[in-house]
Amino acid sequence: MKKVFYFSLMVMAMFMMAACSSSSSPGDAMKKYSNYLIKGDYEKFVDGIALDDSETADKLKEQKAGFVALLRDKVGKEYEKMGGLKSIEILSEEISEDGNTATVKIKQTSGNGETQEGTQSMVKRDGKWLMSIDK
């Protein structure tokens, strides 16, 4: 009987660990996207943006390409002037009552040591936290 009890506990613990590891917080998602930005992987960074999913596939592809070009041409050059983007720290996250939107407060540190704080709105789509672009 003890073996069945311990086996059941072990199985429950494994399910709980799997559930916890598969769901990420908005801060975790923002950190992941930020690391893409630090590495200059603008395509993966843009994949973390919540675009209007009512658009056609071609229109979404066009929008993503536009964001990547903007990041490369404008944002990348600004980061270059500042010695690159060294790190992004998550200061706090505030999730709405319905659990579908959040605000993440971040602190960016550039290669020259300058820091800048800001916030990023996040939205949950299909169980995944994405960066929201406020219009």
C-alpha positions as CSV (number, residue, x, y, z in Angstrom):
1,M,0.0,0.0,0.0
2,K,2.9,2.4,0.8
3,K,4.4,1.8,-2.6
4,V,1.1,2.7,-4.4
5,F,0.8,5.8,-2.2
6,Y,4.4,7.0,-3.0
7,F,4.0,6.1,-6.6
8,S,0.9,8.2,-6.8
9,L,2.6,11.1,-5.1
10,M,5.5,10.9,-7.5
11,V,3.2,10.9,-10.5
12,M,1.3,13.9,-9.2
13,A,4.5,15.8,-8.6
14,M,5.7,15.1,-12.1
15,F,2.4,16.4,-13.6
16,M,2.6,19.5,-11.4
17,M,6.2,20.2,-12.5
18,A,5.2,19.7,-16.2
19,A,2.3,22.0,-15.8
20,C,4.4,24.7,-14.1
21,S,7.2,24.5,-16.6
22,S,4.9,24.7,-19.7
23,S,3.1,27.9,-18.6
24,S,5.1,31.0,-18.5
25,S,4.4,34.3,-16.9
26,P,4.3,37.6,-19.0
27,G,7.6,38.5,-17.4
28,D,9.2,35.2,-18.5
29,A,7.9,35.7,-22.0
30,M,9.2,39.3,-22.1
31,K,12.6,38.1,-20.9
32,K,12.6,35.5,-23.7
33,Y,11.7,38.1,-26.4
34,S,14.2,40.6,-24.9
35,N,17.0,38.0,-25.3
36,Y,16.2,37.8,-29.0
37,L,16.5,41.5,-29.2
38,I,19.8,41.5,-27.4
39,K,21.1,38.8,-29.8
40,G,19.9,40.8,-32.8
41,D,17.5,38.0,-33.8
42,Y,14.7,40.4,-34.9
43,E,12.7,37.7,-36.7
44,K,12.2,35.8,-33.4
45,F,11.5,39.0,-31.5
46,V,8.8,40.0,-34.0
47,D,7.2,36.5,-33.6
48,G,6.5,37.6,-30.0
49,I,4.3,40.6,-31.2
50,A,0.6,40.1,-31.1
51,L,-0.5,41.2,-34.5
52,D,-4.1,41.5,-35.7
53,D,-5.0,37.9,-36.3
54,S,-8.0,38.9,-38.5
55,E,-5.6,39.8,-41.3
56,T,-4.7,37.5,-44.1
57,A,-1.6,35.3,-43.9
58,D,0.1,37.5,-46.6
59,K,-0.7,40.7,-44.8
60,L,0.7,39.3,-41.5
61,K,3.8,38.2,-43.3
62,E,4.2,41.7,-44.8
63,Q,3.7,43.3,-41.4
64,K,6.3,41.1,-39.8
65,A,8.8,41.8,-42.5
66,G,8.1,45.6,-42.0
67,F,8.8,45.2,-38.2
68,V,12.0,43.3,-38.9
69,A,13.2,45.9,-41.3
70,L,12.4,48.7,-38.9
71,L,14.2,47.0,-36.1
72,R,17.3,46.4,-38.2
73,D,17.4,49.8,-39.8
74,K,16.4,52.1,-37.0
75,V,16.4,50.4,-33.6
76,G,19.5,48.3,-34.3
77,K,21.5,51.4,-35.3
78,E,20.4,53.2,-32.1
79,Y,21.5,50.3,-30.0
80,E,24.8,50.3,-31.9
81,K,25.4,54.0,-31.0
82,M,24.9,53.0,-27.3
83,G,27.3,50.1,-27.4
84,G,24.6,47.5,-28.0
85,L,21.9,46.3,-25.7
86,K,23.6,44.6,-22.7
87,S,20.6,43.4,-20.7
88,I,16.9,43.7,-20.0
89,E,15.7,43.1,-16.5
90,I,12.1,42.4,-15.5
91,L,11.2,44.7,-12.6
92,S,7.6,43.7,-12.1
93,E,4.5,42.3,-13.8
94,E,0.9,43.0,-13.2
95,I,-1.7,40.6,-14.6
96,S,-5.3,41.7,-15.1
97,E,-8.1,39.9,-13.2
98,D,-9.2,38.0,-16.2
99,G,-5.6,36.7,-16.8
100,N,-5.5,37.7,-20.4
101,T,-3.6,41.0,-20.3
102,A,-0.6,42.2,-18.3
103,T,1.8,45.0,-17.9
104,V,5.5,44.2,-17.5
105,K,7.9,46.9,-16.2
106,I,11.4,46.5,-17.6
107,K,14.8,48.1,-17.2
108,Q,17.2,48.1,-20.2
109,T,21.0,48.5,-19.8
110,S,23.0,49.5,-22.9
111,G,26.7,48.6,-23.5
112,N,27.7,52.2,-22.4
113,G,26.0,51.7,-19.0
114,E,23.0,53.9,-19.6
115,T,19.8,52.5,-18.2
116,Q,16.2,53.2,-19.2
117,E,13.0,51.9,-17.6
118,G,9.7,51.4,-19.4
119,T,6.6,49.2,-19.6
120,Q,5.4,46.7,-22.1
121,S,1.8,45.6,-22.5
122,M,1.3,41.9,-22.9
123,V,-1.7,39.8,-24.1
124,K,-2.4,36.1,-23.8
125,R,-3.4,34.3,-27.0
126,D,-3.8,30.6,-27.2
127,G,-2.1,30.2,-23.8
128,K,1.0,32.2,-24.9
129,W,2.0,35.6,-23.8
130,L,2.8,38.1,-26.6
131,M,3.8,41.7,-26.7
132,S,0.9,44.0,-27.4
133,I,1.3,47.0,-29.6
134,D,-0.8,49.8,-28.2
135,K,-2.4,51.9,-30.9
